[in-house]
């Protein structure tokens, strides 16, 4: 992930959307845009999960769809005397509830979601910015009220506080319960347990290797 310098300094969300090049994935971290440049295995896992989740949506006839480059905009943060600091995330996989889009004020203009009710599932595949996945994004997705958040740490890169010791490839699934995330983690040949897709037949190792066999 590489930073991009803005001629206006810290960007507002509106400036970011107007500036962001088409057909390239960027995220806004506290007013600074970053281009997402995942490596090959990262993209294999994202592609594999996208297909598996899409099949599950179709098989169970669920009212969700998977966007390509939608943004998730958490509430702005106050920062002393400076203007509000804004962020916008482009998650690796998102399952969006079609019925909620009419309540999203930024969907039609910028494919942006601001309400947790619009998202059934968000998946982040960990790259070198792992602290963001386990830090800001975890906090923001919980505050938004997103039902389920998966962190796929296939290298692994996460710190011991996040995935334990010894550090092993881990799928961390955070499920919303009484407005707070509860955590369950999966490794090796353990079957993934999802509240959103309870019948999905998927092990942690299958995700890490992007292999359905």
Helices and strands as residue ranges (DSSP letters): E 2-3, H 13-19, E 26-29, E 32-35, H 40-59, E 64-65, E 71-72, E 77-79, E 82-85, E 93-97, G 98-103, H 107-110, E 112-113, G 116-118, E 119-125, H 130-134, H 136-144, E 148-153, H 160-163, E 170-177, E 180-186, H 204-209
